[in-house]
Every structure is written in C-alpha cells, then in structure tokens.
Amino acid sequence: MKNFTRLTSGLLLAALPLSAATAFAQNANQQFTQKQITDMVWTAVKTEIAAANNDHSVFIYRDRDTQPGKDKYTLVIQTTTHGSIDRLTKLNGNAIPVDLQSKKVYTYVNSPALQQKKRQAGQNDARQTESLLKMIPSAFDWSVKSETPTEITLTYKPNPNFNPPSMEDSVFAAMAGEMVLDRAQNRIIVFKGRLIRNVNFFMGLLGHMNKGGTFCVVRKQLEPHVWEIVETRVHINGKILFFKTISQNEDEYSFDFQPAPPNIDLNQAAKIIMNQPDWPNAAGTQDSTPEKSGDCDSF
C-alpha cells in the first residue's frame, strides 16, 4: 500500500485571529454528525484497501532513505506481477561502483529464494497494513478541523471505548493527530500523529515506547486514481525486551516517478533499471532530493 497538496486550510487558520480560527473549526465540525465523520473515515479506509488490491500501475522512481548511521540512495523499478527491484547506488556518503550495483541486482534476479523472501515480506506488510487501516475508524474519536473545496482535515484522539485486539495495537490508545482526505476520491493525503503518553507493553516488562514520538506519511496522486507514498517520517524511541533500545528515526522520500513498461519480467526490469543514470554519482545527476513538503512540520 504505497502515498500532496499543501494544507491550505491550515494556512488560512494561521492567518485568522485565534478566536475566529476556533469558531471556524467549531462551525466546520457542526456541519457533520459524529456518524457522518466516522463514515467518512471508513469510506477512505475501504477506498484505500480496494485501491491497493486493484492497482497494477508501475513506475521507476528515486528513493532517499535516511536513518541514524545509514543514508541510502536507491533507484527502484516496479513490475506488474514480479514485485520491485532496487538498485542501491550510494550508501553513507560512499558511491557504490556500478559493477557492484549490477551484481547485486542480478543476484536478486537469479535467486528464487530472495524473491520469495521479499514476496512474503510484502504480503505480510500488506496484511498488517490492511488490519491496521480497518482499526483506524473505531480506534479514535474523530472531529473535523477544517475544509476546503478539495480537502477535509480531520483530527483524532484515542477512543476510550476501543479495546486493542493485541499488545502491539495498544499504541492506538496513546496516539493523537490529523488526517487529510481528498474529498472527490476519498483518498488519504496525509496521516500523522504523536504519542501523547508512554506506551507500556505488559506493564513495561516487555518494553515501552516513549511519549512524544511522531510519524507522518504523505501521499500524492501520480495518475488518475493512482496514489503513492512520497514522504515518510518516523521518530519514535523506547526500549523493548528489557534492555534493547529502539530508535526508529527515519526520513524517506520517493520522487521523480516515471511510468515503467507493464508486463515485464525481472530480467527486463533489471536491464531497464541498470540503464538509468547512476544517480547521484554521475555528472548531471547530483542529489535532487525534494525539499520537505511542509505537511509534516507540525509533527
């Protein structure tokens, strides 16, 4: 389930006096019943699940993923039925020689075991994502923050009546944030949140996630009814299993999406991805990572 427009409504609110902005938000919320707001979220969730199951579009794009101790530049090509191939071009400031890039790409192409491992991981991620999406409408209390002709911004906070089905899902009981929806297509444009309290697993014995951690996902329409994630920011810290410190601090940007040929096999995909310029190592292909969108700035 890979995902923008600026928050015009947020800029409008910022430009208004505080009392006027508050009144605007209250009036926007009064236009909808609580059921209508929850139904709005359910519709968006169902739309995203259906799109993920039916979208067969394919792209070539660039990806910049920065984590502590790891800064990766990757070229990616998607295929219709065989998943994607990644060409890692630069790691931690060091350009990877093209022959080594090619060796890794073709090692994957010629390894059914690696392909199966990646396929299973993708299927597991898809199942988990769908399960989490289905919980979102009932896990939170939703309100309308603001509207424009094209978007509606919702805020959410923990629903005290929500019973998490698993220990991992208890994070929902400590999360608050915003969701921006495209009104015409019922698609999620922005989903962001913050941990408003510590999350303890099994009374803290199995670990915890610290209050203040944030996440933000930004999505963009690339073709009619085709949306992809273009920005992901996750900054969460804590401990798990008594002593292991977890530090999920990651900023990832996907950009320069170009349509890829449909119905190609992995060998064809490998040839296409290896024929791309050696970004950002080759002359004329310097780092062109886009600036942060601004949609995540408040988190």
C-alpha positions in Angstrom: 0.0 0.0 0.0 2.5 2.5 -1.2 1.3 7.8 -0.9 0.2 16.1 -2.0 -1.3 19.1 -1.6 -0.4 21.8 0.8 -2.5 22.4 3.9 -4.3 25.4 2.5 -6.8 25.3 5.3 -4.0 25.3 7.9 -2.6 28.4 6.3 -6.0 30.0 6.4 -6.4 29.2 10.1 -3.0 30.6 10.9 -3.9 33.8 9.2 -7.0 34.3 11.2 -7.2 35.7 14.8 -7.3 32.9 17.3 -11.0 33.4 18.2 -12.0 33.4 14.5 -10.0 30.3 13.8 -11.6 28.5 16.7 -15.0 29.5 15.6 -14.3 28.3 12.0 -13.2 24.9 13.3 -16.2 24.6 15.5 -18.6 25.6 12.7 -16.9 23.1 10.4 -17.4 20.3 12.9 -21.0 21.3 13.4 -21.8 20.6 9.8 -21.3 16.9 10.4 -22.7 14.4 12.8 -20.3 12.1 14.6 -21.6 9.2 12.5 -21.0 11.1 9.3 -17.4 11.9 10.3 -16.8 8.2 11.2 -18.4 7.1 8.0 -16.1 9.5 6.1 -13.1 7.7 7.7 -14.5 4.3 6.9 -15.1 5.2 3.3 -11.5 6.4 3.0 -10.2 3.2 4.5 -12.3 1.0 2.3 -11.2 3.0 -0.8 -7.5 2.6 0.1 -7.9 -1.1 0.6 -9.7 -1.6 -2.7 -7.1 0.5 -4.5 -4.2 -1.5 -3.0 -5.8 -4.7 -4.2 -6.6 -3.4 -7.7 -3.8 -1.0 -8.6 -1.4 -2.6 -11.2 0.4 0.7 -12.2 4.2 0.5 -12.3 6.8 3.2 -12.0 10.6 3.9 -12.0 11.5 6.3 -9.2 14.2 7.6 -6.9 14.3 6.9 -3.2 16.3 8.7 -0.5 16.1 7.0 3.0 18.0 8.5 5.9 18.4 6.7 9.3 21.0 7.1 12.0 24.2 5.6 10.6 22.5 4.8 7.3 21.9 7.1 4.3 20.7 5.3 1.2 20.1 6.4 -2.4 18.2 3.9 -4.4 16.7 3.6 -7.8 13.5 1.4 -7.9 11.5 -0.2 -10.7 8.1 -1.8 -10.1 6.8 -4.7 -12.2 3.2 -5.7 -12.7 3.5 -9.2 -11.3 7.0 -9.7 -10.0 7.3 -7.0 -7.4 10.1 -4.4 -7.5 13.8 -4.3 -8.0 16.0 -2.0 -6.0 19.3 -0.6 -7.3 21.3 0.8 -4.3 23.6 3.5 -5.7 25.1 5.3 -2.7 25.4 4.4 1.0 26.6 6.6 3.9 28.2 9.1 1.5 30.0 6.5 -0.5 29.2 5.9 -4.1 28.8 2.2 -4.9 30.6 1.2 -8.1 28.2 0.4 -11.0 29.6 -3.2 -11.4 28.7 -3.9 -7.7 25.3 -2.3 -8.2 24.7 -4.6 -11.2 26.0 -7.7 -9.3 23.5 -7.1 -6.5 20.6 -6.5 -8.9 21.3 -9.7 -10.9 21.9 -11.7 -7.8 18.3 -11.0 -6.8 17.0 -11.6 -10.4 18.6 -15.1 -10.4 17.6 -16.1 -6.8 14.1 -17.5 -6.4 14.8 -17.7 -2.6 15.5 -14.0 -2.3 12.4 -13.2 -4.5 10.2 -15.5 -2.3 11.6 -13.9 0.9 10.8 -10.4 -0.4 7.4 -11.5 -1.7 6.5 -13.0 1.7 7.6 -9.8 3.5 5.5 -7.7 1.2 2.5 -9.9 1.7 2.9 -9.8 5.5 3.2 -6.0 5.3 0.1 -5.7 3.2 -1.9 -7.9 5.6 -0.7 -5.9 8.6 -1.4 -2.6 6.9 -4.9 -3.7 6.0 -5.6 -4.8 9.5 -4.4 -1.5 11.0 -6.4 0.5 8.5 -9.5 -1.3 9.5 -9.0 -0.4 13.1 -8.4 3.3 12.5 -12.1 4.4 12.3 -13.1 2.9 15.6 -9.7 3.3 17.5 -10.1 7.1 17.6 -12.6 9.8 18.2 -12.7 12.0 15.1 -13.5 15.6 14.5 -13.5 18.0 11.5 -10.8 20.6 11.9 -11.2 22.5 8.6 -12.4 22.2 5.0 -11.5 23.4 1.5 -13.4 22.6 -1.7 -10.9 19.8 -2.4 -9.8 18.6 1.1 -11.1 18.0 4.5 -8.8 17.9 7.6 -9.8 15.6 10.5 -8.3 15.4 13.9 -8.3 12.3 16.0 -7.6 11.3 19.6 -7.8 7.9 21.4 -11.3 6.4 21.7 -11.7 5.4 25.4 -14.0 2.6 24.4 -11.6 1.0 22.0 -10.2 -2.4 23.1 -6.9 -3.2 21.2 -7.0 -6.7 19.9 -3.3 -7.3 20.5 -0.5 -5.8 22.6 1.0 -4.1 19.6 -2.3 -2.4 18.8 -2.3 -0.7 22.2 -0.3 2.1 20.7 -3.6 3.4 19.2 -4.7 4.2 22.8 -1.8 6.7 23.1 -1.9 8.4 19.7 -3.4 11.7 18.5 -3.0 13.6 15.3 -4.5 14.6 11.9 -5.7 13.0 8.7 -6.2 15.0 5.5 -8.6 13.5 2.9 -9.1 14.2 -0.8 -12.9 14.9 -0.9 -13.5 13.9 -4.5 -11.8 10.5 -4.4 -12.0 9.7 -0.7 -8.2 9.1 -0.6 -5.8 9.7 2.3 -3.4 12.5 1.6 -1.7 13.0 4.9 -1.8 10.8 8.1 0.3 11.9 11.0 0.3 11.5 14.7 2.1 11.8 18.0 2.3 9.6 21.1 0.6 11.6 23.8 1.7 9.2 26.6 4.1 6.4 27.1 3.1 3.0 25.7 4.0 0.1 28.0 3.9 -3.5 26.8 2.9 -6.0 29.5 3.2 -3.3 32.3 6.5 -2.2 30.9 8.2 -5.6 31.4 8.4 -6.3 27.6 9.2 -2.7 26.8 7.8 0.7 26.1 7.6 3.5 23.5 8.3 7.0 24.7 5.8 9.8 24.8 6.4 12.4 22.1 7.3 10.0 19.3 5.9 11.1 15.9 5.1 9.7 12.5 3.9 11.3 9.3 3.0 9.8 5.9 2.4 12.0 2.8 0.8 10.6 -0.4 0.5 12.1 -3.9 -1.7 11.3 -6.9 0.6 10.4 -9.8 -2.0 9.4 -12.3 -5.8 9.5 -12.2 -6.8 7.4 -9.1 -3.2 6.2 -8.6 -1.6 7.4 -5.4 1.9 6.6 -3.9 3.7 7.4 -0.7 6.2 10.3 -1.4 7.3 11.2 2.2 7.6 9.2 5.4 8.9 10.4 8.7 9.1 8.2 11.8 10.7 9.4 15.0 9.9 7.0 17.9 12.2 5.9 20.8 11.9 3.5 23.7 13.1 0.1 24.9 11.9 -3.4 24.2 12.6 -6.8 25.9 14.1 -5.2 29.0 17.4 -3.8 27.6 17.3 -3.2 23.8 16.9 0.4 22.9 14.7 1.1 19.9 15.3 4.2 17.9 13.2 4.4 14.8 14.3 7.7 13.3 13.8 7.7 9.6 13.1 10.2 6.8 12.3 8.7 3.4 11.4 10.5 0.2 10.3 8.9 -3.1 10.2 11.1 -6.1 10.8 11.5 -9.9 8.2 8.9 -10.7 8.1 7.8 -14.3 5.8 5.2 -15.8 7.5 1.8 -16.3 6.7 -0.7 -19.0 3.9 -3.1 -17.9 4.2 -6.9 -18.0 7.9 -7.2 -18.0 9.9 -10.0 -16.3 12.7 -9.5 -13.8 15.4 -9.7 -16.4 13.8 -7.0 -18.4 13.3 -4.9 -15.3 16.9 -5.3 -14.3 18.1 -4.1 -17.7 15.9 -1.1 -17.6 17.0 -0.1 -14.0 20.7 -0.6 -14.8 20.3 1.6 -17.9 19.2 4.5 -15.7 21.9 7.2 -15.0 23.9 6.5 -11.9 22.1 8.9 -9.6 23.5 10.8 -7.7 27.1 9.7 -8.6 27.2 10.5 -12.3 27.7 14.1 -13.6 24.4 15.9 -14.1 22.6 13.6 -11.7 23.5 15.2 -8.4 21.4 14.9 -5.3 18.0 16.2 -6.2 16.1 15.1 -3.1 13.0 17.3 -2.9 12.5 19.7 0.0 10.3 18.5 2.8 6.7 19.1 1.8 5.7 21.0 5.0 2.8 18.7 5.6 4.7 17.1 8.5 6.1 20.2 10.0 3.7 20.4 13.0 4.8 16.9 14.0 
